[in-house]
Amino acid sequence: MAALGITVALLAWVAILLLVSIWKQVHSSWNLPPGPFPLPIIGNIYQLDLKNIPKSFTRLAERFGPVFTLYLGSRRTVVLHGYEAVREALLDRRNDFSGRGEIAVFHAHKDRGIIFNNGPTWKDVRRFSLTNLRDYGMGKRGNEERIQREAPYLLEALRKTQGQPFDPTFVIGCAPCNVIADILFRKHFNYNDKKCLRLMSLFNENFYLLSTPWLQFYNNFPSYLYYLPGSHRKVMKNVSEIKDYVAEIVKEHHQLLDPGCPQDLTDSLLVEMEKEKHSTEPLYTSDGITVTLADLFFAGTETTSTTLRYGLLILMKYPEIEEKLHEEIDRVIGPSRIPAIKDRLEMPYMDAVVHEIQRFINLVPSNLPHEAVQDTTFRGYVIPKGTVVIPTLDSLLFDEKEFPDPEKFNPGHFLNENGKFKYSDYFKPFSTGKRVCVGEGLARMELFLFLSAILQHFNLKPLVDPKDIDLSPMTIGFGNIPPHYKLCVIPRS
Ligand code: HEM
């Protein structure tokens, strides 16, 4: 009897879900951009290749045009494809789509910090962090010097490999990790520091797992899948371990805080928290500060580190490009001076290679999800408040007219006929508009300076014939994750 009751209750529950889902979809489809027909509960997930969602978006854009509607589970989602649509949404309508679509697995960061904040504190926390990051050197000479101070440590760690094969993931990753750790916490890790290696492995594992099909699936059905086993649990556990580590640093900084003399971003945020200690609705809480710093720590490490690692693999496949870079570095910088940002003006080839690496690897192909903050009319359609908006970045980076033969790695995409650097407004790996990456200036400096320093001192030696190097990502999802590989670095003198 009891079993029958449970079965009936379950069936009734499923029926209600189906009806609600159909009602929501039919009712709210009015005046939305076109799109494929969604099924109840799963929406259009069945029409997506979970191993390559960005490619599915491209195929759907060919069918439905540059602005189309999808249901990811029950989430109404509008995908923007191509330069005009993405630019129009992120720049001309910058306020309307400045919300952040939920990424369920980062529940512990939801509506706090910067990246996953879709709440009322986002604007102020972002603005305050940006200003202070600038004060601590972001975009100014402070960061250039910080990166230049780090470069010798990186070169030393590479020298220690003594020409033997090694996996570059953590050796290379330590450099950007130390740069951001200095800005945030005034911390510097040795390249074999256990804690640093642990943190980098958490960042690295999360970036990989987030890009696997299971996590693409999980993020759209969190309420159904929360209690099931699966790699989403590992991501949440990693997020929580990173957060605990940062919370400990915040606590230490708080105990030693001299409000008159903040020395890093943690101090600056704590000073703000102290100022509003008696407020009933404080903007800065200890948990909010922890999330803000954790956001910057992993975003500031993993993205730049992955780009450098992918970049080295690409250069090994094209030794003739590496050779040209050596020639330019020797001519402009010479064998011993530490590379500087002013060198970029005289190094159009390196500048073009760095841009082409970022374009080609297409690190975050579908961008981070945005959200409509109010009902918005866009190109004659109505996009209701709360709709997830995906302004794809690969549709700009792989635009065939702007970058002919876009699947091919070709620094010529960023050079004019005189060999000078050629700017492209389609180059938006950091996105654009109100949510544009907070670390764009820092990341671009790091990529140029670290890559120049590595190639100034080393030749890259692959373990296989360059022709056999496969540049395809290991997984495509949230990010394009490079394949695992080993290399040797051989001192040039
Ligand atoms: C190659 C390196 C990097 C790439 C390709 C990259 C890319 C991106 C992208 C595509 C977004 C989403 C923008 C949007 O929602 O429209 C983003 C956001 C963000 N990035 Fe980066 N990023 C990089 C490096 C960094 C660094 C070094 C930092 C830290 C200093 C950083 C901090 C952030 C933060 C805090 C956000 C969230 C902004 C917001 O939601 O308001 N990123 N990044």
Boltz pocket constraint, residues with backbone or C-beta under 6 A from the ligand:
constraints:
  - pocket:
      binder: B
      contacts: [[A, 100], [A, 114], [A, 115], [A, 116], [A, 126], [A, 180], [A, 295], [A, 296], [A, 299], [A, 300], [A, 301], [A, 303], [A, 304], [A, 307], [A, 363], [A, 364], [A, 367], [A, 368], [A, 369], [A, 428], [A, 429], [A, 430], [A, 431], [A, 432], [A, 434], [A, 435], [A, 436], [A, 437], [A, 438], [A, 439], [A, 440], [A, 442], [A, 443]]
      max_distance: 6.0
